[in-house]
Structures are given as structure tokens and as C-alpha cells.
Amino acid sequence: MKTRTFITVLSALGLLASCVQMDPHPMDMTQAVQSATTRPDHNALAKHYEDTAKEMQSKVQEHKKQLEEYENHSYNYGKRAQDLQGHCKGLIRYYGQAAEANSKMAEIHRQLAEEIK
């Protein structure tokens, strides 16, 4: 039984890893952060992080709806229902953490922009 559980968890993690967007920032954030010296630079970074946080939050909502579907109609998905539910829960957690991290970065850059005269 432990082997079956291990394989199920491993499969779910594999599925989770294959579907998660690994690079949520289309631009080179390291370079942008290092070269930010003016108020507009920091405001632009803050806006970028805020937009990304909103995008991640919308993904959380999307996966919550999918999870609700899998929970309410698990009979439609057979043996895969629990895998699909676990996958959605993992994505909800991942995107929620990403939204929170991006919101914090936006707040930091807003503060940095305020400190510059």
C-alpha cells in the first residue's frame, strides 16, 4: 500500500511540475532591479510586480473553480479524481505563494520610490 501511495504522490508531483509556469517574468528581472535608481524605475518595477501578482491571483481563482468541479463531480473522473484534486490544490498553493511574493516585491519598490527625492 505504501508503494502505491508513493507512486501516486510521485505522479501527482510530476504532473504538477510539468504544468507550472516556471518563469513568470518575461523580462530579465535581475538586470531591471539592479539598474533601478530613479523613482520611475522603482514605480515601473512595482507596477510589473503588481500586475504579476494579479495574474497569479487570477490563476488561483481559476484553479479553485477547477478544484470545485473535481470535488463536486468526482464520479466523472474515475480513479483520477483524487490526482486531479491534488494537482489543483498544489497549483492553488503555488500561485498563491507567487501572488504574495510579487505583492511584497511591489510594496518594497513602492517604498523605495518614495524614499528617492
Rosetta constraint file for C-alpha pairs under 8 A:
AtomPair CA 1 CA 5 HARMONIC 6.32 0.50
AtomPair CA 2 CA 6 HARMONIC 6.05 0.50
AtomPair CA 3 CA 7 HARMONIC 6.14 0.50
AtomPair CA 4 CA 8 HARMONIC 6.14 0.50
AtomPair CA 5 CA 9 HARMONIC 6.12 0.50
AtomPair CA 6 CA 10 HARMONIC 6.01 0.50
AtomPair CA 7 CA 11 HARMONIC 5.98 0.50
AtomPair CA 8 CA 12 HARMONIC 6.16 0.50
AtomPair CA 8 CA 83 HARMONIC 7.56 0.50
AtomPair CA 9 CA 13 HARMONIC 6.14 0.50
AtomPair CA 10 CA 14 HARMONIC 6.12 0.50
AtomPair CA 11 CA 15 HARMONIC 6.15 0.50
AtomPair CA 12 CA 16 HARMONIC 6.02 0.50
AtomPair CA 12 CA 83 HARMONIC 6.01 0.50
AtomPair CA 12 CA 86 HARMONIC 7.00 0.50
AtomPair CA 12 CA 87 HARMONIC 6.15 0.50
AtomPair CA 13 CA 17 HARMONIC 6.01 0.50
AtomPair CA 13 CA 87 HARMONIC 7.65 0.50
AtomPair CA 14 CA 18 HARMONIC 6.16 0.50
AtomPair CA 15 CA 19 HARMONIC 6.39 0.50
AtomPair CA 15 CA 87 HARMONIC 7.18 0.50
AtomPair CA 16 CA 20 HARMONIC 6.22 0.50
AtomPair CA 16 CA 87 HARMONIC 5.75 0.50
AtomPair CA 16 CA 90 HARMONIC 6.99 0.50
AtomPair CA 16 CA 91 HARMONIC 7.07 0.50
AtomPair CA 20 CA 91 HARMONIC 7.28 0.50
AtomPair CA 24 CA 52 HARMONIC 7.66 0.50
AtomPair CA 25 CA 29 HARMONIC 7.06 0.50
AtomPair CA 25 CA 52 HARMONIC 7.90 0.50
AtomPair CA 28 CA 32 HARMONIC 6.38 0.50
AtomPair CA 29 CA 33 HARMONIC 5.90 0.50
AtomPair CA 30 CA 34 HARMONIC 6.11 0.50
AtomPair CA 31 CA 35 HARMONIC 6.08 0.50
AtomPair CA 32 CA 36 HARMONIC 6.14 0.50
AtomPair CA 32 CA 45 HARMONIC 7.74 0.50
AtomPair CA 33 CA 45 HARMONIC 7.53 0.50
AtomPair CA 36 CA 41 HARMONIC 5.05 0.50
AtomPair CA 36 CA 42 HARMONIC 6.04 0.50
AtomPair CA 37 CA 41 HARMONIC 6.42 0.50
AtomPair CA 37 CA 42 HARMONIC 7.32 0.50
AtomPair CA 38 CA 42 HARMONIC 6.48 0.50
AtomPair CA 38 CA 113 HARMONIC 7.18 0.50
AtomPair CA 38 CA 116 HARMONIC 6.94 0.50
AtomPair CA 39 CA 43 HARMONIC 6.08 0.50
AtomPair CA 39 CA 112 HARMONIC 7.64 0.50
AtomPair CA 39 CA 113 HARMONIC 4.47 0.50
AtomPair CA 39 CA 114 HARMONIC 7.24 0.50
AtomPair CA 39 CA 116 HARMONIC 6.04 0.50
AtomPair CA 39 CA 117 HARMONIC 7.83 0.50
AtomPair CA 40 CA 44 HARMONIC 5.96 0.50
AtomPair CA 40 CA 113 HARMONIC 7.34 0.50
AtomPair CA 41 CA 45 HARMONIC 6.30 0.50
AtomPair CA 41 CA 113 HARMONIC 7.96 0.50
AtomPair CA 42 CA 46 HARMONIC 6.04 0.50
AtomPair CA 42 CA 109 HARMONIC 5.17 0.50
AtomPair CA 42 CA 110 HARMONIC 6.58 0.50
AtomPair CA 42 CA 112 HARMONIC 6.67 0.50
AtomPair CA 42 CA 113 HARMONIC 5.32 0.50
AtomPair CA 43 CA 47 HARMONIC 6.12 0.50
AtomPair CA 43 CA 109 HARMONIC 6.60 0.50
AtomPair CA 43 CA 110 HARMONIC 6.08 0.50
AtomPair CA 43 CA 113 HARMONIC 6.22 0.50
AtomPair CA 44 CA 48 HARMONIC 6.16 0.50
AtomPair CA 45 CA 49 HARMONIC 6.19 0.50
AtomPair CA 45 CA 106 HARMONIC 6.99 0.50
AtomPair CA 45 CA 109 HARMONIC 6.62 0.50
AtomPair CA 46 CA 50 HARMONIC 6.05 0.50
AtomPair CA 46 CA 105 HARMONIC 6.98 0.50
AtomPair CA 46 CA 106 HARMONIC 4.01 0.50
AtomPair CA 46 CA 107 HARMONIC 6.83 0.50
AtomPair CA 46 CA 108 HARMONIC 7.76 0.50
AtomPair CA 46 CA 109 HARMONIC 5.23 0.50
AtomPair CA 46 CA 110 HARMONIC 5.93 0.50
AtomPair CA 47 CA 51 HARMONIC 6.04 0.50
AtomPair CA 47 CA 106 HARMONIC 6.78 0.50
AtomPair CA 48 CA 52 HARMONIC 6.17 0.50
AtomPair CA 48 CA 106 HARMONIC 7.68 0.50
AtomPair CA 49 CA 53 HARMONIC 6.05 0.50
AtomPair CA 49 CA 102 HARMONIC 5.06 0.50
AtomPair CA 49 CA 103 HARMONIC 6.41 0.50
AtomPair CA 49 CA 105 HARMONIC 6.41 0.50
AtomPair CA 49 CA 106 HARMONIC 5.09 0.50
AtomPair CA 50 CA 54 HARMONIC 6.23 0.50
AtomPair CA 50 CA 102 HARMONIC 6.51 0.50
AtomPair CA 50 CA 103 HARMONIC 5.83 0.50
AtomPair CA 50 CA 106 HARMONIC 5.74 0.50
AtomPair CA 51 CA 55 HARMONIC 6.23 0.50
AtomPair CA 52 CA 56 HARMONIC 6.15 0.50
AtomPair CA 52 CA 99 HARMONIC 7.20 0.50
AtomPair CA 52 CA 102 HARMONIC 6.62 0.50
AtomPair CA 53 CA 57 HARMONIC 6.09 0.50
AtomPair CA 53 CA 98 HARMONIC 6.99 0.50
AtomPair CA 53 CA 99 HARMONIC 4.15 0.50
AtomPair CA 53 CA 100 HARMONIC 6.92 0.50
AtomPair CA 53 CA 101 HARMONIC 7.83 0.50
AtomPair CA 53 CA 102 HARMONIC 5.18 0.50
AtomPair CA 53 CA 103 HARMONIC 5.78 0.50
AtomPair CA 54 CA 58 HARMONIC 6.18 0.50
AtomPair CA 54 CA 99 HARMONIC 6.92 0.50
AtomPair CA 55 CA 59 HARMONIC 6.39 0.50
AtomPair CA 55 CA 99 HARMONIC 7.83 0.50
AtomPair CA 56 CA 60 HARMONIC 6.35 0.50
AtomPair CA 56 CA 95 HARMONIC 5.32 0.50
AtomPair CA 56 CA 96 HARMONIC 6.85 0.50
AtomPair CA 56 CA 98 HARMONIC 6.52 0.50
AtomPair CA 56 CA 99 HARMONIC 5.16 0.50
AtomPair CA 57 CA 61 HARMONIC 6.41 0.50
AtomPair CA 57 CA 95 HARMONIC 6.79 0.50
AtomPair CA 57 CA 96 HARMONIC 6.46 0.50
AtomPair CA 57 CA 99 HARMONIC 5.84 0.50
AtomPair CA 58 CA 62 HARMONIC 6.17 0.50
AtomPair CA 59 CA 63 HARMONIC 6.15 0.50
AtomPair CA 59 CA 92 HARMONIC 7.65 0.50
AtomPair CA 59 CA 95 HARMONIC 6.67 0.50
AtomPair CA 60 CA 64 HARMONIC 6.11 0.50
AtomPair CA 60 CA 91 HARMONIC 7.39 0.50
AtomPair CA 60 CA 92 HARMONIC 4.98 0.50
AtomPair CA 60 CA 93 HARMONIC 7.95 0.50
AtomPair CA 60 CA 95 HARMONIC 5.85 0.50
AtomPair CA 60 CA 96 HARMONIC 6.26 0.50
AtomPair CA 61 CA 65 HARMONIC 6.34 0.50
AtomPair CA 61 CA 92 HARMONIC 7.99 0.50
AtomPair CA 62 CA 66 HARMONIC 6.45 0.50
AtomPair CA 63 CA 67 HARMONIC 5.96 0.50
AtomPair CA 63 CA 88 HARMONIC 5.74 0.50
AtomPair CA 63 CA 89 HARMONIC 7.83 0.50
AtomPair CA 63 CA 91 HARMONIC 7.06 0.50
AtomPair CA 63 CA 92 HARMONIC 6.15 0.50
AtomPair CA 64 CA 68 HARMONIC 6.16 0.50
AtomPair CA 64 CA 88 HARMONIC 7.24 0.50
AtomPair CA 64 CA 89 HARMONIC 7.91 0.50
AtomPair CA 64 CA 92 HARMONIC 6.88 0.50
AtomPair CA 65 CA 69 HARMONIC 6.32 0.50
AtomPair CA 66 CA 70 HARMONIC 6.26 0.50
AtomPair CA 66 CA 88 HARMONIC 7.13 0.50
AtomPair CA 67 CA 71 HARMONIC 6.08 0.50
AtomPair CA 67 CA 84 HARMONIC 7.78 0.50
AtomPair CA 67 CA 85 HARMONIC 5.67 0.50
AtomPair CA 67 CA 88 HARMONIC 5.73 0.50
AtomPair CA 67 CA 89 HARMONIC 7.24 0.50
AtomPair CA 68 CA 72 HARMONIC 5.91 0.50
AtomPair CA 69 CA 73 HARMONIC 5.81 0.50
AtomPair CA 69 CA 74 HARMONIC 7.67 0.50
AtomPair CA 70 CA 74 HARMONIC 5.08 0.50
AtomPair CA 70 CA 77 HARMONIC 7.57 0.50
AtomPair CA 70 CA 81 HARMONIC 6.30 0.50
AtomPair CA 70 CA 84 HARMONIC 6.97 0.50
AtomPair CA 70 CA 85 HARMONIC 6.12 0.50
AtomPair CA 71 CA 81 HARMONIC 7.74 0.50
AtomPair CA 71 CA 85 HARMONIC 7.02 0.50
AtomPair CA 73 CA 77 HARMONIC 7.57 0.50
AtomPair CA 74 CA 78 HARMONIC 6.69 0.50
AtomPair CA 74 CA 81 HARMONIC 5.30 0.50
AtomPair CA 74 CA 82 HARMONIC 7.96 0.50
AtomPair CA 75 CA 81 HARMONIC 7.57 0.50
AtomPair CA 76 CA 81 HARMONIC 7.96 0.50
AtomPair CA 77 CA 81 HARMONIC 5.00 0.50
AtomPair CA 79 CA 83 HARMONIC 7.97 0.50
AtomPair CA 80 CA 84 HARMONIC 6.11 0.50
AtomPair CA 81 CA 85 HARMONIC 6.15 0.50
AtomPair CA 82 CA 86 HARMONIC 6.04 0.50
AtomPair CA 83 CA 87 HARMONIC 6.05 0.50
AtomPair CA 84 CA 88 HARMONIC 6.22 0.50
AtomPair CA 85 CA 89 HARMONIC 6.19 0.50
AtomPair CA 86 CA 90 HARMONIC 6.16 0.50
AtomPair CA 87 CA 91 HARMONIC 6.29 0.50
AtomPair CA 88 CA 92 HARMONIC 6.03 0.50
AtomPair CA 89 CA 93 HARMONIC 6.20 0.50
AtomPair CA 90 CA 94 HARMONIC 6.09 0.50
AtomPair CA 91 CA 95 HARMONIC 5.92 0.50
AtomPair CA 92 CA 96 HARMONIC 5.85 0.50
AtomPair CA 93 CA 97 HARMONIC 6.17 0.50
AtomPair CA 94 CA 98 HARMONIC 6.24 0.50
AtomPair CA 95 CA 99 HARMONIC 6.03 0.50
AtomPair CA 96 CA 100 HARMONIC 6.22 0.50
AtomPair CA 97 CA 101 HARMONIC 6.12 0.50
AtomPair CA 98 CA 102 HARMONIC 6.10 0.50
AtomPair CA 99 CA 103 HARMONIC 6.11 0.50
AtomPair CA 100 CA 104 HARMONIC 6.27 0.50
AtomPair CA 101 CA 105 HARMONIC 6.28 0.50
AtomPair CA 102 CA 106 HARMONIC 6.14 0.50
AtomPair CA 103 CA 107 HARMONIC 6.23 0.50
AtomPair CA 104 CA 108 HARMONIC 6.25 0.50
AtomPair CA 105 CA 109 HARMONIC 6.27 0.50
AtomPair CA 106 CA 110 HARMONIC 6.16 0.50
AtomPair CA 107 CA 111 HARMONIC 6.27 0.50
AtomPair CA 108 CA 112 HARMONIC 6.21 0.50
AtomPair CA 109 CA 113 HARMONIC 6.05 0.50
AtomPair CA 110 CA 114 HARMONIC 6.31 0.50
AtomPair CA 111 CA 115 HARMONIC 6.34 0.50
AtomPair CA 112 CA 116 HARMONIC 6.61 0.50
